[in-house]
Amino acid sequence: MHNLETSGHNPRWAELVDLLEGRLDGLALAFTTRVREIPEYGESQVTVQEIRETAMETFRRLIRGLRHGQADDGRDGLLAFASDLGSKRARAGIPPESLTSAVRLDFSILWAELLEIATLEDAALLTSRVDQVWRVVDEFATRTHTSYLTERTRMAQEESSIQREFIARLFNQSTPSLETSVQVGSALGINPESRFALVAASGEPGARLRAGVSHFGSGQQARHRLFLHESGGNTYVFWPLPAVRTRGRQGAEQQLPAAISDVPCGYVPEVLGLRALPAAARTAESLAALLRPRDPGPLSADAAWARLARQNLQDAGLDLAAEVEEALTECKGGERERLLETVRNFLATGNVTLTAEQLFCHRNTILNRLNRFQELTGIDLAVPAKAARLVVAWA
């Protein structure tokens, strides 16, 4: 009967560990064969030779830990090796789930080999040592994962810093060169000739944009991949659009990421290439300045062209609304209110009959009011250019 000591030196346990160490080649081969069945490993840049050499060193150190009863944290020990391995696998782009699957193989392969070399008389000994085997392997796995996550975090921060630098370089040029757009596209991992959408905001809406991008987190896995730029108190967010174009206002709304779909901001729904983003940013910034409290979310030029035109005219010293108001000073009683109500409804529909139905009036009454409005202001609403002038005045 073998010695059944569960602590300290056990001659039979030492013998089994020695036998296990003599099978390093078989352990490494078993691990290599099984880990290559994990898709991400099979398709990764980690070569079969590297996997096998790493497995050999891993099992060598694990067996040393079994001999001493604990994982060695020295410079050349198991845990130092685990730290290096975790960093390497992070840099190789191995997904965390795949790394977990690979590390879990260590225990099952070790234990299966122990069972093969042991005899029936070793059953009690193995039972007493299973916790020790698991503890050593678990310490190795934990250190590997910790190192992996630390390296992934460092890589993400470094990538984010590099991306911010290239995005700033793009937006700091009013008309970026082709070379710049190619460099930025390479840094961001996107086609510089793709179509993009862009939003801009400042103040509290700008903070909501930043929070939305942060909440998006790993946007590369999502439908939209969001990129952030901040400058002069403004926050800009842009993202690549799908290859299939979506037309109309509804299509533009469908292209908005959920994280920012309810944030009041200036919105440019289609930008042709990275080189056009700085100009689009200026447009979005101008649209953001036209936002009103009742606006529920992003404001595009399609929805706010009249406001934009009115603002530009006012900046040039032209106030069309004031001219209309002055022309209506001749109205008596409630005539001014009736005329304004009628004209606004007509501008919304472009149809006399519909306007009459909405205001519960006879069609001739509507025509009379429109004629009266023309008489006072000189604006014939049947002429598109005249009607557009009024739309801008009242935007």
ROMI-644286 format. One record per residue (C-alpha): residue number from 1; x, y, z. Coordinates in steps of 0.05 Angstrom, whole numbers. Example, Ala and Ser with C-alpha at 12.3 -4.5 7.8 and 13.67 -1.06 7.14 Angstrom:
// ROMI-644286
1_246_-90_156
2_273_-21_143
//
This chain:
// ROMI-644286
1_0_0_0
2_27_69_-19
3_39_123_32
4_-25_166_36
5_4_229_68
6_-34_290_43
7_17_342_64
8_93_348_64
9_137_300_25
10_102_239_-3
11_148_191_-41
12_93_163_-85
13_68_232_-103
14_139_253_-120
15_145_191_-163
16_81_207_-200
17_103_279_-212
18_170_253_-239
19_132_207_-286
20_88_265_-307
21_150_308_-323
22_176_252_-367
23_114_260_-410
24_122_334_-426
25_123_321_-501
26_57_284_-498
27_25_337_-454
28_47_393_-502
29_23_354_-562
30_-45_340_-531
31_-53_414_-513
32_-32_437_-583
33_-80_390_-617
34_-139_411_-574
35_-125_486_-573
36_-121_488_-649
37_-193_465_-649
38_-212_532_-618
39_-230_574_-681
40_-195_638_-659
41_-131_600_-645
42_-135_562_-710
43_-142_626_-749
44_-95_670_-708
45_-24_691_-722
46_1_647_-664
47_38_591_-699
48_32_517_-682
49_105_516_-662
50_95_574_-614
51_34_542_-584
52_72_477_-573
53_134_511_-544
54_90_552_-498
55_51_490_-476
56_117_454_-461
57_141_511_-416
58_72_517_-384
59_69_444_-365
60_142_444_-342
61_126_500_-293
62_59_471_-272
63_92_405_-255
64_145_443_-215
65_87_475_-177
66_57_406_-164
67_124_382_-137
68_130_441_-89
69_56_447_-73
70_48_519_-98
71_59_563_-158
72_128_595_-162
73_126_671_-168
74_201_679_-180
75_231_713_-241
76_231_647_-279
77_171_617_-243
78_102_596_-264
79_66_662_-247
80_119_705_-281
81_111_660_-342
82_35_668_-337
83_41_744_-336
84_83_743_-399
85_36_694_-433
86_-26_736_-418
87_7_798_-448
88_29_759_-510
89_-41_731_-523
90_-72_801_-516
91_-23_829_-567
92_-38_771_-613
93_-112_790_-613
94_-137_726_-581
95_-209_739_-555
96_-218_731_-480
97_-267_673_-488
98_-216_635_-530
99_-161_647_-479
100_-206_620_-424
101_-221_558_-464
102_-147_546_-477
103_-126_556_-404
104_-180_508_-380
105_-147_453_-421
106_-87_453_-374
107_-122_420_-316
108_-160_369_-356
109_-97_347_-395
110_-54_344_-331
111_-106_305_-293
112_-120_257_-350
113_-45_242_-354
114_-41_231_-279
115_-98_182_-282
116_-63_145_-338
117_3_135_-301
118_-29_121_-233
119_-50_53_-208
120_-112_32_-170
121_-73_37_-106
122_-61_112_-121
123_-136_129_-119
124_-136_155_-48
125_-71_194_-61
126_-99_227_-123
127_-163_244_-86
128_-122_278_-32
129_-81_317_-83
130_-136_341_-131
131_-144_407_-94
132_-69_419_-98
133_-69_406_-173
134_-129_451_-183
135_-99_506_-140
136_-34_509_-179
137_-69_509_-246
138_-120_561_-221
139_-65_608_-197
140_-33_602_-266
141_-99_615_-301
142_-116_675_-256
143_-49_708_-268
144_-54_696_-342
145_-123_729_-346
146_-102_787_-302
147_-42_801_-346
148_-85_793_-409
149_-136_843_-385
150_-83_893_-363
151_-50_889_-431
152_-116_896_-467
153_-132_958_-426
154_-64_988_-441
155_-72_973_-515
156_-141_1004_-517
157_-116_1067_-483
158_-57_1071_-531
159_-102_1059_-591
160_-152_1112_-566
161_-96_1162_-557
162_-69_1149_-627
163_-139_1154_-657
164_-152_1221_-621
165_-87_1248_-649
166_-104_1230_-720
167_-176_1255_-714
168_-151_1322_-688
169_-102_1325_-747
170_-161_1315_-794
171_-207_1367_-763
172_-152_1419_-755
173_-148_1426_-830
174_-203_1463_-866
175_-190_1421_-928
176_-151_1359_-910
177_-104_1330_-962
178_-115_1261_-992
179_-53_1237_-956
180_-82_1259_-889
181_-148_1225_-902
182_-112_1160_-920
183_-69_1163_-857
184_-130_1177_-813
185_-170_1122_-846
186_-113_1073_-833
187_-108_1094_-760
188_-183_1087_-749
189_-189_1023_-790
190_-240_1053_-838
191_-244_1068_-913
192_-228_1143_-922
193_-275_1145_-982
194_-335_1118_-942
195_-397_1158_-928
196_-404_1185_-857
197_-454_1220_-813
198_-435_1274_-762
199_-467_1310_-704
200_-444_1370_-663
201_-465_1401_-597
202_-438_1442_-539
203_-456_1450_-466
204_-503_1399_-435
205_-521_1367_-503
206_-446_1361_-516
207_-438_1324_-450
208_-494_1278_-470
209_-459_1262_-535
210_-395_1245_-498
211_-435_1201_-450
212_-469_1167_-508
213_-403_1150_-541
214_-374_1126_-475
215_-436_1083_-462
216_-427_1053_-532
217_-360_1027_-509
218_-338_971_-555
219_-373_1003_-615
220_-334_960_-664
221_-380_903_-645
222_-443_945_-653
223_-481_969_-714
224_-448_1038_-710
225_-375_1052_-694
226_-372_1122_-663
227_-312_1169_-664
228_-306_1230_-619
229_-272_1297_-628
230_-274_1358_-582
231_-252_1428_-601
232_-269_1499_-580
233_-322_1478_-530
234_-358_1435_-583
235_-365_1360_-585
236_-367_1325_-652
237_-386_1252_-664
238_-381_1218_-731
239_-390_1147_-755
240_-387_1107_-821
241_-452_1095_-857
242_-473_1027_-886
243_-458_1015_-959
244_-533_1014_-975
245_-561_1084_-980
246_-625_1102_-943
247_-664_1159_-974
248_-708_1211_-942
249_-717_1237_-872
250_-739_1169_-844
251_-676_1138_-872
252_-633_1191_-840
253_-666_1178_-773
254_-654_1103_-780
255_-579_1118_-789
256_-575_1152_-721
257_-542_1110_-666
258_-591_1098_-608
259_-541_1129_-560
260_-549_1199_-591
261_-617_1195_-625
262_-651_1238_-572
263_-594_1289_-562
264_-608_1359_-588
265_-550_1372_-636
266_-533_1394_-706
267_-536_1335_-754
268_-506_1324_-823
269_-535_1257_-846
270_-487_1244_-904
271_-414_1265_-913
272_-376_1239_-973
273_-308_1217_-947
274_-263_1236_-889
275_-238_1298_-925
276_-307_1329_-923
277_-315_1320_-847
278_-286_1388_-826
279_-335_1425_-871
280_-392_1381_-845
281_-370_1397_-774
282_-379_1472_-788
283_-448_1459_-817
284_-468_1417_-757
285_-442_1471_-710
286_-485_1523_-746
287_-546_1478_-742
288_-534_1466_-667
289_-537_1541_-656
290_-607_1542_-686
291_-636_1490_-638
292_-698_1508_-599
293_-725_1479_-534
294_-780_1441_-572
295_-730_1405_-616
296_-730_1332_-592
297_-664_1310_-622
298_-614_1320_-678
299_-630_1377_-726
300_-611_1369_-799
301_-607_1421_-854
302_-666_1386_-887
303_-709_1403_-826
304_-678_1470_-811
305_-659_1501_-878
306_-708_1558_-868
307_-679_1575_-799
308_-609_1573_-828
309_-629_1619_-885
310_-663_1667_-838
311_-602_1670_-793
312_-556_1684_-852
313_-603_1739_-876
314_-606_1770_-807
315_-530_1768_-803
316_-530_1807_-869
317_-577_1859_-839
318_-642_1834_-872
319_-703_1819_-828
320_-759_1793_-872
321_-805_1780_-813
322_-801_1853_-792
323_-821_1874_-862
324_-883_1830_-860
325_-902_1854_-792
326_-897_1926_-814
327_-941_1912_-875
328_-996_1882_-831
329_-1002_1943_-786
330_-1060_1967_-829
331_-1103_1908_-805
332_-1162_1924_-760
333_-1192_1883_-704
334_-1175_1809_-710
335_-1158_1812_-784
336_-1083_1806_-773
337_-1091_1741_-732
338_-1139_1711_-783
339_-1092_1727_-841
340_-1031_1699_-806
341_-1068_1635_-786
342_-1092_1625_-857
343_-1025_1638_-890
344_-987_1593_-841
345_-1035_1535_-855
346_-1031_1546_-929
347_-955_1546_-928
348_-957_1479_-890
349_-1002_1445_-941
350_-998_1486_-1006
351_-1071_1469_-1017
352_-1130_1517_-1010
353_-1182_1462_-1000
354_-1142_1429_-944
355_-1131_1497_-911
356_-1206_1510_-913
357_-1220_1443_-881
358_-1170_1454_-826
359_-1196_1523_-809
360_-1270_1504_-819
361_-1279_1558_-871
362_-1307_1562_-941
363_-1256_1556_-997
364_-1273_1625_-1022
365_-1259_1653_-953
366_-1189_1626_-955
367_-1178_1655_-1025
368_-1202_1723_-1001
369_-1155_1722_-942
370_-1096_1702_-986
371_-1113_1758_-1034
372_-1118_1807_-977
373_-1050_1784_-950
374_-1020_1795_-1019
375_-1051_1864_-1023
376_-1020_1885_-956
377_-951_1852_-963
378_-940_1845_-1038
379_-927_1770_-1028
380_-964_1725_-1078
381_-963_1656_-1045
382_-977_1623_-1113
383_-906_1643_-1133
384_-856_1593_-1102
385_-801_1644_-1094
386_-848_1691_-1057
387_-875_1635_-1013
388_-804_1612_-997
389_-787_1683_-974
390_-844_1680_-924
391_-825_1610_-900
392_-755_1637_-885
393_-783_1699_-851
394_-824_1657_-803
395_-774_1601_-792
//
